[in-house]
Amino acid sequence: MTTQAPNHARVVPLRPPAAPAGADRPPAPAREPLWRDLVGDVLRRERLAQQRTLKDVAETARISMPYLSEIERGRKEASSEVLAAAARALGLGLGDLLALTQGELVRLTSRTAAPARGRPVSRSGGLCLAA
């Protein structure tokens, strides 16, 4: 007869255990908004401000209505060509769309987070994207 060792698995937690209720712990940092969510919000806001339908804008931009809907809901990362087409369909340039989106990003992040200590902060108000 052979004796086998008990089959026990070792569990390694991926997150630190939660503090017990009532324990003093700092509040969780605010989640940075995703660019695709912000772009979608701006596109939807501009479309609704013009009182246009999703179908109308999608046809003018020559993209499918379901795809434009997913972009507006932040479900898809659209290419620059698709964003430019959607912006043009709304009477905007790609730069206009990006500037409006950057403004939304600044608005959302400036009230929820202070700049990290020692990190440079842009005061120009301009858009800067790096690859």
N, C-alpha and C positions, 0 to 999 in steps of 0.2 A: 504494500500500500504506500502510495505517495501522499505526502501532505502538501497541499498547495497553500501559498500565502493568500490571505484575504485580498479580494479585489477592491482596493480603495483608491479613489482618485483624489489627487491633490487639487484643490481649487485655488486659483490665483486671481484675486480680485483685480479688475481693470481700473476701478475707481477707488479712491480711499473710502473707507466706511463713513456713512453719514454720522454726524454728531448727534448725540441724543437730544431729544426735544428740550428746549429751554437753554441749551448750551450757547455760550457767546461765540459767535463766529461771524466773520465779515460777510456782508452781502455779496452774492455772486456778481461778477462783473457783467455789465450789459453786453449783449451779443452784438457784434458789428453787423450792420445790415449788409445783405448780399447785393452786389451790383445788379444782378439780373432782376432782383425784386424791385430795386429802385427804378431801373429802366422801364420795366413793365408798368409800374405805377405812373410814371410820367407819360408813357404812351397812352394809357387808359384815360388819364386825366385830360390830356390834350384832345383825344378823340371825343370824350363826353362833352368837353367845353365847346366843341364844334357841332355838337348834337348829331354826330355821325354814327352809323351802325358799324359793327365789327365787319360785316359782310362788305359794306361799301369801301372801307379802308383797305381790307384785304385784297379786294379786286383791283383797286387803284394801285396798290403796292405790288400786285402780281404774286402774292403769297397766299397759301391756303388759310381759310378762316380758322380752322382748328389750331393751326400752328401759331397764328397771330394771337389767338386766345391764350395759348400756353405761354407765349412770350409775355403778354400782359399780366398773367398770373404768376410770373416768375418761375415757371416750371421748365423753361428751356433757355439755354444760353444761345442767343442768336448771333450769327456772324455779323461782321461789320457791313457786309453787303445787304443783308436782310434788314438790319437796323436803319441803314441809309434809305432803303426803299420804303420802310414804314414811316420814317420821318418825312420823306418827300411827299408821301401820300397825305400827310397832315399839314403840308405847307412849311415844313421845317427842313433845315439842313442837318446833316449828321452832327456838326459842331453845336448847333442849337440844342439838339437832343442831349448831347453829352454835357453841355453847360447846365441845362435844366436838371439833369440827373446829379451832377456834381453839387449843385446848389441844395438839392434834397439831401444828399449825403452829409453835407456840412450842417444843415439844419438839424438833422437827426442825431448826429454824433456830437455836436457842440453842446447840447443840453444834457447829454448822458455821460460824457466822459471828459475828463481833463487830460491834457497832453502828458505823456509820460515824462518823468524828470530827465532832463538832459537831452531830450529829443528835439530836433529842430521843428519848428512849426511854420508853415507857409502863411505869410500875411498878405500875399498878393491877391488872393481870391481867385486865382486862375486855376485851370485844370492842368494837372500834370500826370501823365500816364507813362510808366516805364515798363519795358519788356524784360 
